[in-house]
């Protein structure tokens, strides 16, 4: 979600490739990419909704409710870990774009 907020393809493709190498289910990665929370396990859907809310400056009430749900599920360490992972995921695409190295969009390749 964080990489998608900054990137039009190349970094997302890298994440898809790494997910495949780690054995993440293709259906799960597609659901995340499509924003289909109904096809995600509850933990993934919660994290997805919180990330979207945080990245897109959602209404304060919604953002706070999701943050509280994250805290209830994984505690303060979990919230901090997710926050730092999101910040890190946004860094490389941002730097790449700022330096003029993000030249074109491309269609994501899901299969090897």
N, C-alpha and C positions, 0 to 999 in steps of 0.2 A: 504494500500500500504506500509506504513512504517513497520507495524508488519510483513507483508509478506516478507519484505526484510531481516528480522532477524530470522524468525521462520519457522519451518517445519510443524507445525500442531496444537499443543496444544493451543497456544495463539490465533491462527486464529479461532479455534473452539470456544474458549471463546467469541471472537468478534461476530461470527455468532450467538451464543446463545443469547448474549445481544441484537443484532440487531433484532432477532425474538421477544424477549420480548418487545422491544420498538416499534414493529410494522413496521419495515423496510420491504419493499417488497422483497420477496425472489429472484425474477428476477433481481432486482437491485443489491443485494449482490452477486449473481452469476456473473453478468456482470462485476462487479468490480474485483472479484476473477479471472475471465477469461481474464481481460483486454480488454473487448469488449466495446470500447468507443461508438460505434454506438447504443448500447442498453442502454446507460446512458443519463440522462438529460444533457443539455449543461453545467450547473454549476458543476455537478459531473464529467463529462468528462474533463473539464478544470482542476479541482482540481487533478484528477487522473493523467493527463499528466504532470502537474507541479510537483507532488510528485515523479513520476517516473523519470523525468528529473533531479530533485534535488538529489534524492537518488543515481542515477546511473551516476552522473557527466556528463551529456549530453553536447553537444557542447554549448559553451557560448552563441551563438546567440539564440539558441532554448530556453535555460534556461532563458535568459533575456526576451525574448518575452512572455513566459508563466508567468513569475513573473510580468511583466507589465500588462498583462491581469488580473491577480489576483488583483493587485493594482487598476486597473480601475473598477473592479467589486465590490470589498469589502473594498478597502482602506487599509491604512497602518495597522490599527488594525486587519483587516481580515488576512492580510499576516502574521502578528506576531502570531495571534491565530493559524492559520494553521501550521506554523513553530513549535510552541511549542507543538501542538498536535502530530505532526510527531515525534519530538524528544522524547516525552514521550512514544509514542507507541513503539519505538525501545528499550527503556530502559529495560523493564522487560525481553523480550526474550534474550537480550544480556547478562544480569546478570545471567539468568537461564543457558544459554549455557556456560558462563565462569566458573560457579561453578560446571558444570558437571551434571546438572539436566535435560538436554534435551537429552533424551536417544534414542528416536525412532520417526520416522515419522508415521503419520496415515492419513487415508482418511477422509476428511471433511464430516461431517454429516449435510445435509441441512434441512432435515425434522425432526420433533420431534419424 
